[in-house]
Amino acid sequence: LDASGSAYNNLRSFQVDFESYQVYFCGQEVTSLNFFDITNDGGSVAYDKATRTFTLNNAKAEVAEGKRNVFSDKLAGDNLSFTFKLIGDNELLSEKDGIIAPNRIIVFTGTGSLYVESEAKTLQAGSDVVVEGGCQLTLNGEESVFDARGLHVDNSSLTLRQGNKYPAMAVVSNCRSFGLTNAHFETRHHYDAGRFAIVD
């Protein structure tokens, strides 16, 4: 109030600029307010909008209750590339799906490791999946562990594990490209050695 008892009408208002990046990680919407550490789980998961890169640094996160995927997006356009840069040991858990990225190129890189576990599909990419840079990627799911149109593992490790429903399965459908370079690739299952299929 001023001296006359009237309220000041020139109070400063503080407004925080908010932008949704149309990207979701462990059920959390990635925005201009949380991109520097999305999960706040003791490790860190940061997102760079310009390069569409997640940097995971000793992150151990679970998908939020009531949400479905470890990763998804609503960006326009096909064959956009998303990168997961791995530092240290990282673990992502989901009671439903894992990394679901129709019409996306998914790149895993860095010197760290990532373990993804889900009750349904663990990794589904409508385009290529690249595992490079010396990282170690382990996918563990009850249904189709891996589904993509192309797979490249370069100087890195990709391990597919599966629970009791089905053999560990990697499907490269409508195959455009496939390559293993100085790579470790294996499928594991509780009962048998698992399967790998390239489908035209």
C-alpha positions, -999 to +999 in steps of 0.1 A: +000+000+000+011+036-006+007+065+017-029+070+006-037+033+013-040+024-024-022-006-037+008-001-059+000-010-095+035-010-107+048-040-089+073-060-108+061-093-120+084-122-125+077-146-153+097-177-160+100-186-196+087-221-202+093-242-232+083-278-237+109-298-258+083-324-268+105-351-254+098-374-225+122-393-203+111-418-177+076-402-177+090-367-172+084-340-198+117-324-207+114-286-206+135-255-204+131-258-166+145-293-160+167-301-190+199-299-169+188-328-147+155-345-157+153-373-131+170-358-100+179-394-089+214-390-075+231-394-108+221-370-137+203-371-170+207-339-190+192-331-224+207-309-251+178-296-274+201-285-302+218-319-307+189-340-293+214-356-269+207-372-235+238-374-213+234-401-186+260-399-158+256-427-133+218-424-136+195-449-120+159-441-127+125-457-130+096-447-152+071-426-132+040-444-119+012-444-145+036-435-174+047-460-201+081-454-217+117-448-208+119-425-238+095-411-264+090-379-283+063-359-301+086-340-325+076-336-361+096-352-389+109-387-397+143-402-391+154-377-365+184-387-345+186-390-307+218-397-289+223-413-255+258-404-242+268-428-214+291-419-185+296-443-157+270-471-150+234-463-158+202-482-152+167-474-165+137-495-154+101-496-167+071-517-157+059-513-193+079-503-223+115-491-227+129-469-254+101-465-280+111-443-310+092-449-342+109-434-372+139-424-351+177-431-353+189-440-319+227-437-311+243-450-279+278-437-274+303-428-247+326-449-224+299-459-199+272-486-197+235-487-198+211-514-186+175-511-197+148-534-183+111-534-191+081-557-189+073-553-226+093-540-255+127-528-244+139-510-275+119-503-306+133-479-333+116-473-367+150-466-382+186-475-373+202-482-340+239-474-335+260-486-306+295-470-307+323-453-288+332-483-266+299-482-246+281-513-232+244-516-238+223-544-221+186-547-229+164-570-208+127-575-215+099-600-214+088-594-250+106-583-281+139-569-268+150-552-299+132-541-331+148-518-357+155-514-394+192-513-391+218-522-365+254-511-362+277-520-333+311-505-335+338-511-309+311-516-284+290-542-267+253-551-271+237-578-250+201-589-253+185-607-223+150-620-218+128-633-191+106-664-191+081-656-219+102-657-251+137-663-263+158-631-264+149-617-298+165-591-320+145-583-352+159-561-379+129-557-401+129-543-437+166-545-433+186-517-448+219-520-431+237-543-406+272-542-393+294-554-365+329-539-362+351-550-333+319-557-315+305-579-288+269-591-296+250-618-278+215-629-269+207-647-236+176-664-223+167-683-192+162-715-212+180-712-246+205-692-265+181-668-280+175-658-316+185-631-340+166-625-372+170-602-402+137-598-420+134-584-455 
